[in-house]
């Protein structure tokens, strides 16, 4: 297993999310007014459960297995459309590639932080989380 992402992670900072949400045409009423959130990752081999709790208490959970396509509930909640993603390991990075060229989301540990990077149609955004 390339790396262990397990744990509870608390939002520290982010960059580029407004531009990404604009590109994805996420309506204002679905955008978080407070970008902070907590991400709890449970990892058992290639099986993952990712529970995201927003500042307003709204909670979403995604379960997936490396190499097996799944529907991402975060995308559906924000955009109102179902987008499938296939997770894989690229070195020590967990990469979710959207079907039909819908971009990538990457999770990795850098300097003790969980770093989530998004690249959708050339628009990039990053969110940083500290271990709780």
N, C-alpha and C positions, 0 to 999 in steps of 0.2 A: 504494500500500500504506500503510495507516494508521500502523503502527509496526513496528519490527523487534525481536522478542522473542528472537532467536537468542543463544545463549551457554550457558555452564555457570553454574548458579545454586545456591547453597548455603543451606540452611535457616538462618534467623536467629531467628525467633520465630513464635508463632501464638496464636490466640485463638478459643475456642468449639468446638474440634474434638471434645471429649468429648461435648458436648451433641448435636452433629451425628451422631456415631457411635451414640449412644444412640437418637436418633430413627430412624436407619436400621437399628437392631437388629443392628449388626455384633457378632458374638460376640467375647468377650474374647480367645480364642486367635488371632483374626485381626487384633486391634488391635496396632499397633506399640508396643513398650515404650519405644522411643526415637523421638521424633517427627522427629528430624533426617533429612534426605534431601538428595540432590543431583538437580537437574533439568537435563537437557541438551536444549535446544530447537534444532532445525535448521529453518529457515524458508526456503523458496524460493517467492517470490510467495505464492500462497494454499495451498501445500502445506506441511504440518508433520509433523515427527517429534518426539515428546516421549518422552524416555527418563528414567525415574525410578528412582533407585537408593536403596533404603532403607539405614538405618544397619547392618542385618544383612547387607547385600550383595545382598538380593533385588532383582531388576531387572525392570521392566515397560516395554514400549514401545507407544506408540500412534501410528498414522499416520492423518492425516486431511486433508481438503481443505475449504476454506471452501465452505459451501452443500451439502455432501454428507453425508448421515446416515451414522454409523458406530457400531459397538459399542465402548464404552469398557472396556478391559481392567482399569483400576483399580477400577471399580465391580464388575465381575464377580469380581475377586480378593477384594474385601472383603465383598461381600454374597452372592456365590454366584448372582446372577441377572444376566441380560444386560439392560443398559439402553442404548438407542440415544440418541445426541446429535447435534445438528446445529450445527456451528460457523458463526459469522458475525462480522463486524466491526460494532461499535457505536462509531463514532468511533475512538479509539485503543485500544479494549478488544477483546480476543478473547473472545467469549462462546460457551459451549457450552450449548445448551438441551436438556434431557432431553425425550424423547418422552413424551407422556401427562401432562405437567405434573410431571415428575420433578425440577424445579428447574433452577438455572443454576450454572455455574462460570465465573468471569471471570478472565482474566489481563490485567494491565496493568503498565506501568512507572510508578512513583510515586517521585519523589525518588531515582532511580537504583536502586531496588529493584524486583524482580518481586513483585507482589502478587497472590495467588490468593484470590479471594473466592467463597464458596459461599452459596447461598440455596436451601434445600430446605424446602418447606412452611412458610416463615416462620422457620425456624431458620437462623441465620447463623454462619459461621465464616470466619476469615481466616488465611492463612499468608504470611509475608514471607521473601523470599530475597535474598541479596546476590550480586552478580556475583563469580564465582571468579577 
